[in-house]
């Protein structure tokens, strides 16, 4: 008992010394129940659970009410359970398996010695869903499921998406009504999330840990356990494998390349570029000291090769360009510039076509488990992943320059060249060494100390976790100024380091400590806890940090390099030789208490309360004085606000009712409050865009100072940045003497900002039917409060001004207080919601043959999609509207499919002498409304999409407005366009409306944001594995050979398994000057087949040796 007090005292001291924030962490399982005989509940009965693989013992005694609670047990199994009491025959139960985060209810009946005839050993099935061990809605994935799930990426996401109320959109996983940022993932208690918020829900390209190292995954959609927090979508808890009393291991390889992908979509042939992905790895585990100390390790090495850009340079001026990947730039000119740079500047451009990118990734895990004694155990786990993104082409954006100013356009032998044609267009090419990638380093530490008092009635769990995420951009080539050479008013050759790569990085350090204390009092299992987490966040983003030079011709660059047509550069306002770093710290302190109350043997209630307090500091930089002077309708805003963040209260209550008393009908559910996190990338927008710490210097035309020279690279030890800084100080010293200017895209944080939260409820009923059928019906309702939005405070409506686009289409028109924007991160109202109903039917035919099917309906309305990486982008593109983004109009969530059918059949059989051969087949069908659309910047996967106009007509400085759908064919006024008469366009447009399932049903209405639904996509994935079992010196060995086929029906027929793509989301173009519309008569149908490799099959082979 003294040791236990010491541990709790240590935890409290650490919490006080380490300011922090709590996130959900559940890494263990538990067993609880009631012990009785014919007449009485038995107080003082001894209960012992033994984890067979490690011989780890967990013991307790029943309390005065005959209840027992075994907490902090290692998930998995098998376990043996022994129950003894004086003058009663003991009971023994075997083959008990525990799932992470679940409390297995196990009631025991003991016979008095004079009544019992013989003893029995009972085999338990703890994976049976028909147990009183849950109240919310969750999904559990065992090691068997993980091993047999078809996957190409070998990411946890491919397993998690088997949750019916989820969807995987590229790397973005949506679960339980939340977007990819609104779920929280832990592995062994340590957070595994993209904490900064630039990528998908998982860091390290979605695979921060080898899938072969994962033992169990638990997806909690509506948990009423107050230990779990930091999400409004779902909580995902995973645990890694650990060592046992036997030395076990495996060596494996996963192999695929472009020839294992399909290249047919219907009758169309899709180009397959060179691509290789080979993974090799091993796992090893066993005892260091039998029954006491165990080890487990995993290492995985991945080798990737992908082809570079497919653009091809021309051989001569007369060769056409624009088709078959042929670009305007001549090979001779690219060679000439490359040779010039090598001779004059010793800079290598690399190739301009016909090159590949190759790189290695690796992942490491090491774990130790120590049974100190029967009352104390300790585990330690370390992971490290070093991966990188696919190599990316240099950014074509030239912001804050106006693209139409830098690239005015012109003409050549093949016609007019429009304005704004940058380096990514068909008019230009770039070199290999201008490309970049993002290095992704992610490491975690997790350690847990589990303790029990002498009488085995009080349990304590003390956990420390640490996560480190570092993602710097890296240039393929040496650092060099970014140069754009023009021809005929358009980009012709681009070279040098990408203009946004120099010192572009994000780093996040997180430290978390949690102490949980549990005890049983009569019918109550009480849990108390406190936790603290500290995070340090750094973000570096600099436009033109390595210099940006634009030249009107090749001759200008070669002969007049010191007279650029445009120049851009980022420098620290203090004139130092180091660009500034922005960042902030936050911590969150949490306390929670929970009571699991057994009202009677058939009815259990779990109730708890959680308190969380966020504190941010280090966010403030000196406010931009020029921006403070700007008047936004009587309001003035500062760029150094820090959100105050109110105290978060999270009450929850859940129940589980065994209606019949024999676990054949169970009713479960509950309700509670769940708080989500604020994306750190949005908070970082305030200091990054304030112009206080750095200045983005941009000049073009006659405004470029005469002294702006090109670096000579002739001074040893002087970086590109330092040399250009010196050039600018000589050419324009006044640039360093002025107060920072007001940024035109300033971001401001509401100082009264609070964390968004949801009121989430669930109700479910489970039926156990004859012939091993199980049916579950689950419902979820989520109401969102205080969702995060980005307003533009410079935009206002005077209450009068409107624009009439047609007879029945009249909209507000906004004015602006200033030319500078004020993107304001704040909270909105409570209109957003999510609801879902799921029907699950499953049957286990025998231990080697099972099947299940899920039918899911979901619906959600939100204010914005919440996926943007910049606050300005959240306003500009996150919420297309009818009457302006500031109106906070509700729209559908495009990451939630209205309907989904998910089915699974698993079959395993053995054959041969002594059944040494085995075949395992796992077939998954996933059908949902899913497809692709093009928003002008690329193709995106979604379940819904919006119909938009060609531009923004309400003047709120956001993206295109939602379209009005005319009630009749004659309601809109059309104009002649490109030789097509107005009447022909009217007729063609109406035909398009009539064939479109959404437009035809909503005539006379404004299109809803994401109101249109994608067609059904049907996909079958299969895992096939062949194994050969044998022994060496009585030790079991196994060779495995298998393959996973994604979209297997496309392998059978190229017309099957294809995605569909929306042909246009902008069917109408409104011309304000003419007050008339035009329609492209080539648009005759809504969808066509998506002719991309994503519509085809993929195969990966696996080899594995287990010993």
C-alpha positions, -999 to +999 in steps of 0.1 A: +000+000+000+029+023+008+043+017-027+010+025-043+008+058-024+043+067-035+034+060-071+003+083-070+023+110-053+049+108-080+022+111-107+008+141-090+042+158-088+048+151-125+015+166-134+022+197-115+056+201-130+045+193-165+017+215-178-001+196-204-032+185-224-050+152-222-059+130-251-078+097-250-057+067-241-070+032-234-045+004-238-058-024-215-088-046-210-106-058-179-127-087-165-155-081-140-184-101-127-203-115-098-196-147-078-224-165-060-237-199-050-272-212-047-282-189-019-258-160-015-233-137-031-198-147-021-177-121-005-139-128-003-138-153-032-104-154-049-103-147-086-072-153-106-066-146-143-035-160-160-023-147-193-012-181-207+015-169-232+035-150-205+022-167-173+013-132-161-011-133-131-038-109-122-056-115-090-083-100-068-110-109-043-147-103-044-161-074-024-189-075+001-215-077-027-197-106-044-185-085-072-149-086-086-130-063-109-097-073-127-083-041-142-053-032-164-051-066-181-031-072-212-055-074-242-055-106-262-050-140-247-058-168-242-065-164-205-073-190-178-097-178-151-097-196-116-124-188-090-121-204-055-140-200-022-139-219+010-162-250+013-170-246-025-157-264-055-133-242-076-141-233-112-117-231-141-124-213-174-101-215-205-097-199-239-107-164-227-097-136-251-098-099-242-103-069-264-086-036-258-108-011-241-135-037-233-147-049-199-156-086-202-185-095-179-180-129-165-203-141-138-194-173-119-216-198-100-198-220-074-213-252-060-210-260-024-190-292-019-218-313-007-239-304-037-215-307-066-213-341-084-182-335-106-158-308-117-160-291-151-135-271-171-154-245-192-142-231-226-153-195-229-158-175-261-149-140-251-150-127-287-188-133-287-205-099-291-235-111-270-219-102-237-226-074-213-193-057-220-202-026-239-227+003-239-216+025-268-209+016-304-175+002-314-157-022-337-129-045-327-103-059-351-082-088-338-048-099-351-066-124-373-086-097-390-056-075-394-036-102-411-063-112-435-075-077-446-066-070-482-043-040-484-018-024-507-007+005-486-003-017-454-018+012-434-040+009-404-066+029-423-073-002-445-084-020-414-102+009-397-123+016-428-140-018-422-160+001-396-194+005-413-198+042-403-166+052-420-151+061-454-116+064-468-110+092-492-075+089-504-055+094-472-084+110-454-104+087-431-138+098-419-154+080-390-186+085-370-196+117-387-163+135-382-138+145-409-103+132-409-092+157-382-120+149-358-109+114-348-080+106-325-057+076-328-034+061-302-011+031-302-001+018-268-015+051-254+007+074-275-009+097-301-004+087-337-020+117-354-009+144-378-010+168-350-001+199-370-028+191-396-012+193-430-018+157-441-043+129-435-055+114-402-022+094-398+013+108-400+041+093-422+020+089-453-006+069-434+018+042-422+038+053-391+040+018-378+042-016-395+009-034-397+027-066-388+035-051-354-002-044-345-021-069-323-055-053-319-074-022-331-105-008-314-127+018-330-149+036-305-176+056-323-196+066-292-177+055-261-191+066-227-158+059-210-146+094-199-110+083-202-114+087-239-115+122-253-102+147-279-126+137-307-161+142-321-158+115-348-142+085-332-115+072-309-091+046-323-070+026-298-045+001-310-020-021-291+012-036-304+023-072-302+045-083-272+068-111-263+057-144-247+074-173-230+082-188-264+107-174-289+086-165-319+093-145-350+086-140-387+104-128-418+082-113-445+081-095-479+054-076-498+061-071-535+043-051-562+050-029-593+032-012-621+027-044-640+005-057-612-020-029-619-047-030-644-046-006-674-081-010-688-111+011-678-139-003-699-125+000-735-100+027-726-064+021-720-048+039-690-011+046-689+009+028-663+040+047-652+070+029-637+064+021-601+079-004-576+070-009-540+089-036-521+086-041-483+108-065-463+107-069-426+109-091-396+093-096-361+110-113-332+098-118-296+103-140-266+114-142-230+146-126-216+137-141-182+109-166-184+076-154-167+093-121-159+109-101-188+099-102-224+109-085-256+094-078-290+109-060-320+098-053-355+118-037-384+104-029-418+123-015-448+104-002-478+119+006-512+099+027-536+105+038-572+081+061-591+084+077-624+090+114-628+067+137-648+055+125-682+060+158-699+081+156-731+101+184-748+098+192-785+124+184-811+117+215-832+096+247-834+072+231-860+063+201-838+028+205-823+024+204-786-005+201-761-013+164-767+004+131-759+023+149-730+043+170-755+050+205-741+061+237-759+097+238-747+125+227-771+150+201-761+178+222-775+168+251-752+166+230-721+201+216-729+214+251-735+202+265-702+214+234-683+249+238-698+249+276-691+241+270-654+268+243-651+295+265-666+286+298-650+272+288-616+284+251-611+247+242-607+233+209-620+197+210-632+193+173-636+173+158-664+142+173-678+125+141-689+128+103-686+138+101-650+126+082-619+127+089-582+139+062-558+140+063-520+139+040-489+115+042-459+118+023-427+098+016-395+111+003-362+094-009-331+110-022-298+091-033-268+099-046-233+074-061-208+085-067-172+065-085-146+082-070-116+061-091-092+025-101-088+014-066-080+036-045-103+043-047-140+061-023-164+062-020-202+082+002-225+077+007-262+096+028-288+087+034-324+104+053-352+094+058-388+114+077-414+094+080-446+089+107-472+062+119-495+061+112-532+083+136-550+064+167-561+067+191-590+078+226-581+049+249-571+034+268-599+018+294-576+035+328-576+014+343-547+015+372-537+023+381-573-006+383-597-002+355-622-017+375-650+008+403-644+039+380-644+026+360-673+006+384-696+002+359-724+009+363-761+009+341-792+030+317-812+028+297-845+000+276-830-023+304-818-030+326-788-014+319-754-037+330-726-025+350-696-015+333-664+003+303-679+028+292-653+054+264-649+029+236-646+012+244-680+018+228-714+038+259-723+067+252-699+090+225-685+111+222-654+142+201-644+145+171-621+165+191-594+136+216-591+114+189-575+111+185-538+097+160-512+086+162-476+107+141-452+084+126-426+100+116-393+077+103-365+088+087-332+069+078-301+077+065-266+051+048-244+057+033-209+032+020-184+034+010-148+006-011-135+003-016-097-020-032-072-023-029-034-016-057-011-052-068-007-056-067-046-086-044-044-071-011-057-054-007-090-033+020-105-020+027-140+007+054-145+015+061-182+040+084-199+040+090-237+061+111-260+055+119-297+078+137-321+068+147-356+092+165-379+083+172-416+108+194-434+106+200-472+138+189-490+149+199-525+161+172-549+189+194-561+213+218-544+199+251-532+196+277-559+174+307-566+141+298-583+141+311-619+113+314-644+122+321-680+094+334-702+087+332-739+057+348-756+044+360-722+042+325-707+065+304-686+089+285-708+117+271-686+116+268-648+147+260-628+163+261-593+149+253-559+111+253-555+101+288-543+084+275-512+108+248-501+137+267-484+133+264-446+098+251-449+091+227-420+068+217-392+078+202-359+056+190-330+068+176-297+042+161-273+046+148-237+018+132-219+014+117-184-017+100-171-025+084-138-056+062-134-068+049-100-095+023-097-112+004-069-144-015-062-170-006-036-199-030-034-217-028-068-195+001-080-163+001-100-148+036-095-122+051-117-104+084-110-077+100-131-057+131-139-036+137-169-014+164-184+000+170-219+025+195-231+030+203-268+055+225-286+047+234-322+070+250-347+060+260-382+083+275-408+069+287-441+087+313-463+077+324-498+108+331-520+132+324-491+158+313-517+150+342-541+126+343-571+139+357-604+117+361-636+132+369-670+113+377-702+135+356-724+163+331-725+186+359-739+178+380-709+187+353-685+219+344-703+232+379-711+213+402-687+210+381-656+213+411-633+182+428-647+153+405-639+117+414-649+104+405-615+120+397-581+107+381-549+125+375-516+115+368-479+137+382-452+136+387-414+124+421-404+153+425-380+177+420-410+193+389-395+207+361-415+182+336-404+145+335-414+122+336-383+105+306-369+069+308-357+052+285-333+035+282-300+030+259-270-002+246-255-010+224-225-042+209-213-049+197-178-076+171-172-094+153-144-120+126-147-141+104-125-163+074-135-186+049-118-195+016-134-226+006-114-242-029-116-278-021-108-285-058-109-268-088-127-285-078-160-283-040-159-251-020-159-247+018-159-216+037-166-216+074-156-187+098-155-175+134-158-145+148-174-130+183-171-104+197-196-087+230-197-066+242-226-040+269-222-020+284-251+011+305-248+040+316-269+015+323-297+017+361-295+042+380-316+043+418-317+010+429-333+011+445-367+006+482-359-004+491-395-031+464-394-044+476-361-052+510-377-075+495-402-112+501-395-135+471-401-169+487-395-159+502-362-138+472-352-100+470-350-082+437-349-048+427-335-025+399-348-014+387-313-046+373-299-044+341-278-076+322-273-087+320-237-104+286-240-131+280-215-131+250-192-146+219-209-173+198-191-179+164-206-206+144-187-215+110-201-238+081-192-242+047-208-261+016-201-262-021-210-293-042-203-295-079-208-332-080-213-337-118-212-310-125-187-295-151-210-276-127-232-298-133-262-313-098-264-292-069-252-301-032-253-273-007-250-268+030-255-262+063-238-254+100-243-226+124-236-205+154-246-173+151-266-148+178-273-127+180-304-093+196-311-085+228-329-063+222-359-029+237-350-023+246-386-052+271-384-038+286-352-004+290-368-020+311-396-021+341-373+016+346-367+025+332-402+005+358-421+009+389-399+040+403-417+055+411-382+085+388-382+092+386-419+086+406-451+078+392-485+095+416-508+080+416-544+088+439-573+081+437-610+086+457-641+101+492-636+098+489-599+126+463-597+156+482-582+186+484-606+210+468-580+191+435-579+218+411-591+218+374-595+240+356-569+275+348-579+281+320-554+318+330-551+320+335-513+328+304-493+304+296-465+278+321-477+243+306-482+220+316-511+198+334-486+227+354-471+240+364-505+206+376-518+200+394-485+232+413-490+223+421-526+189+435-514+204+456-486+226+473-512+200+477-539+171+488-517+181+496-481+147+513-475+130+479-475+144+473-440+136+507-425+098+507-426+072+494-403+057+460-414+029+466-438-006+453-432-009+419-449-036+416-475-044+381-462-041+385-424-055+358-401-069+367-367-079+343-339-110+351-319-097+357-283-129+341-270-124+310-292-135+277-276-130+241-285-159+227-307-179+199-291-207+175-299-236+160-280-235+124-292-260+097-284-264+061-294-289+033-290-284-003-301-300-037-297-283-071-302-300-104-309-286-139-305-306-162-328-306-199-335-280-214-358-253-190-346-269-159-362-263-125-346-281-093-355-273-058-343-291-026-350-272+005-341-282+042-342-261+073-337-271+109-335-246+137-332-254+174-327-224+198-331-219+230-310-195+258-316-181+244-349-150+263-362-155+287-391-134+313-409-152+346-415-139+375-435-144+406-413-137+430-441-168+419-460-202+433-450-237+435-464-254+469-463-289+454-463-298+467-497-275+458-525-284+428-546-277+412-579-303+395-601-289+366-621-323+356-634-360+361-627-360+340-595-323+343-586-317+374-565-287+374-542-269+397-517-239+417-529-212+426-504-190+456-499-156+457-483-142+479-455-107+475-467-087+459-495-070+438-468-087+406-458-093+397-422-098+359-420-112+354-385-111+320-368-142+318-346-171+296-335-205+294-352-239+282-341-254+247-336-270+237-368-246+209-378-256+173-372-249+137-381-271+106-379-266+070-389-283+036-386-265+004-392-279-032-395-253-059-389-260-096-396-233-122-390-230-159-388-202-182-377-207-215-395-177-230-377-144-218-363-130-216-399-160-202-417-178-170-410-197-142-428-211-108-420-230-080-438-236-044-428-263-020-442-256+016-432-275+048-437-258+081-429-266+118-432-247+149-421-250+186-426-221+209-418-210+246-422-177+238-439-157+207-447-129+215-422-102+200-445-083+231-455-047+236-444-049+274-444-074+296-427-078+317-458-085+285-478-111+274-453-130+307-461-122+307-498-129+271-507-144+253-477-180+264-480-193+274-514-225+294-508-255+311-523-254+344-503-218+345-489-196+324-467-202+347-437-238+335-437-227+301-424-250+282-447-255+245-440-245+220-466-240+182-468-207+166-458-190+153-489-170+127-469-201+107-458-219+083-482-256+082-477-257+045-481-230+018-477-231-020-478-201-038-463-199-076-465-172-101-455-167-138-460-138-156-444-130-193-450-100-214-439-095-251-446-067-276-441-057-305-462-028-329-469-012-354-446-017-343-411-034-312-425-001-295-429-014-274-458-039-246-453-057-221-474-073-189-461-096-168-483-111-135-471-134-117-495-147-081-488-174-063-507-176-025-502-204-007-520-211+030-514-218+062-533-183+072-542-166+089-572-144+117-584-149+154-593-125+181-606-125+214-588-101+230-612-069+221-593-072+183-596-094+153-591-108+145-557-126+115-542-159+122-525-194+109-519-211+142-527-204+172-549-217+207-555-231+224-587-214+258-589-215+289-611-184+299-631-174+327-606-183+345-575-211+371-580-218+382-544-184+399-540-175+382-508-140+373-521-146+335-518-149+308-544-177+303-570-213+305-558-238+277-557-259+274-589-296+282-592-316+255-609-342+270-631-378+258-627-385+259-664-366+257-696-373+293-705-365+309-672-328+317-680-316+340-707-288+325-729-265+342-754-248+330-785-214+315-778-186+301-801-210+296-830-237+280-809-270+299-807-287+308-775-316+285-783-294+255-790-277+261-756-310+264-739-323+231-753-290+213-746-289+226-710-325+215-703-317+181-716-287+180-693-310+190-664-335+163-672-310+135-673-293+146-640-309+129-610-302+158-587-309+188-610-341+173-623-355+168-587-346+203-575-359+227-602-366+261-590-342+258-561-306+267-553-283+238-554-273+226-520-236+225-511-227+188-518-263+181-525-256+159-555-247+123-547-221+102-565-233+069-582-227+036-565-192+022-566-190-016-562-156-031-552-145-066-542-112-071-525-097-105-518-070-119-496-057-154-505-030-171-484-015-205-487+004-220-457+026-250-451+031-261-415+059-282-402+081-286-372+119-283-364+129-299-331+092-299-321+089-262-327+061-251-351+072-235-383+051-221-412+058-209-448+031-186-462+026-174-498-003-151-506-017-122-525-041-094-520-061-082-550-079-048-547-109-044-570-106-080-581-137-079-604-118-054-626-092-082-632-121-104-645-137-077-666-124-042-673-159-027-672-164-037-636-152-019-605-148+014-623-152+047-605-173+074-621-163+110-625-185+141-627-180+156-661-186+191-649-196+208-617-199+242-635-225+235-662-236+272-664-215+302-670-231+336-661-218+367-680-225+397-658-220+423-685-245+407-708-268+394-680-270+361-698-258+325-695-238+302-717-237+264-717-211+240-732-233+218-754-206+190-753-219+183-717-246+158-724-244+135-693-235+139-657-210+110-653-185+091-673-160+064-663-130+077-644-102+066-667-075+064-641-055+036-624-077+040-594-105+024-614-084-007-620-072-037-600-040-038-580-021-069-568+005-073-541+023-106-533+034-116-499+059-141-486+063-150-449+082-174-428+070-179-392+091-196-366 
